[in-house]
């Protein structure tokens, strides 16, 4: 049976594997296919939609809402909503990490300079984005070659 704990483990492993690919094999074809082109982030997004729908329809949390911190706390007391919130984090942080990697390649940012940004994005989301925003300012986009016609 699919439980919130089991799905939490699956989502974490999927996200962690994707982050490992970004960190250690950024140019590998499977990294490009699964992470950089958005396959795994979109899979997590789909899982989020299913989870939040299931939570809303099958397991509504009493007193839950988004109008106050207390309402949000009531929402996250429901395990399915908490899982949906966690998958939301995994999805968005990985999408930002994939963007950082694509943007760094386009700008010629050395991978060693990108690694701390990716690690921070993986662990602390917005801090990593802020760090990468600082790093990327030192690099201008590499001009794309003009296609021969």
N, C-alpha and C positions, 0 to 999 in steps of 0.2 A: 504494500500500500504506500502511496506517496504521502509522506508526512512533511511538515515544514522543516524538520531537522534533516531529513534525507535530501530534500531539494536545496536546502542551505549548503550542504556538503557538495552537491553536484555543481551548483552555481559558483561556489568558491573555487573548486578545482578547475573549472572551465576558465574562470577569470585569471587565476594564478598561472595556469599554463600559458595563457595569452600574454600575460605580463613577462613571463620568462622568455617567450619568443621575441618580444620587443627588446628586451634587455640583451640577450645573448646571441640572437640570430636575426637581426633586423632586416637582412637582405635575402633571407631564405624564401623560396617561393611559397612555402606554406605559411610563413609569417605574413607575406603580402596577401595571400588568399584569405586567410582566416581573420587576421587582425586589421591590417592596414586598409583593406578594401571594405571593412565594416561587417564582415560575416558574423563574428562572435558578438560584437556590440549589438547588432540587430537581433540576433538570437536572444540575447539578454533582454532587449527591449520587448520582444514578443512575449517572453516569459513574464516580464513585469505586467504587461497588459492582461495576460491570463490570470496571474496571481491577484492583481488588484480587482479584477472583475469577479473572481471566485470569492475573494474576501468580502466584497461589497454585497454580493448576492447571497452567499451561503453562510457567511460568518460576520454579519455586521456587528461592529463594536458599539455598545451602548455609550452614549455621550460623546461619540467621536465626531471630529470635524477638523476644520482648518482655521477656525476663527479665533482660537486662543491656544496658548501653550498647553493648557489643561485638556482641551479637546484633542490635540495632537497626541498627548500622552495617553489618553483613553484609547485612541486609535491603535497606538503601538503596543498596548497591552494584549491585543489580539495577535497570536503567533503568525497567522497568514498575512496580516497587514505588516507586521514587523519584517517578515520575509520579503514581501513586495518592496518595502522601503530599502532593504539591504540590496536587493537585486537592482533597484533604481541607482543606488550608489555605485555598484559594480559596473553597471552599464555606462553611466555617464563618465566615471573616472577612466574607464578603458577607452571610451570614445575620445576623450581629451588626450590620453596618452598616445593613441594612434594618430591624432592630429599633430601632436608635438613631433612624433617621429617623421611623419610625412613632411611637415614644415621644415624640420631640421635638415632633412635630405635636400629639399629644394633650396635651402639657404646655404648649404655646405657646412652646417654646424658639425664639428667632429663628434662621433658617437660617444667618446669618453666625456665630453662636456654635456651630452644629453642624458647620460645614465643617472646622475643625481636628480635631475628634473623628473625623469620617469619614476625613479624610486620614491620621490616625494609625492608625485601625483598618485602613485599606487597606494601609499600609506596615508597621505593627508590631503588628497584631492586639490583643493584650492591653493594650498601652499606650493605644490608642484607647478601648477599653472602660473602662479606668480613668479616663481623661480625661472621657469622657462621663458616667460615674458621678458625678464631681464636679460637672460642669455641671448635670446634671438635678436636683441637690439644691436648686438655687435656683428651681425652677419646680414648681408644684403642678399636677396634672392639671386641665384646663379641664373644668368641669362640662358634661356632655352635656345638651342640651335635653330636657325631659320631653316624650315623645310625646303628642300630643293624641288622645284616644280618641273 
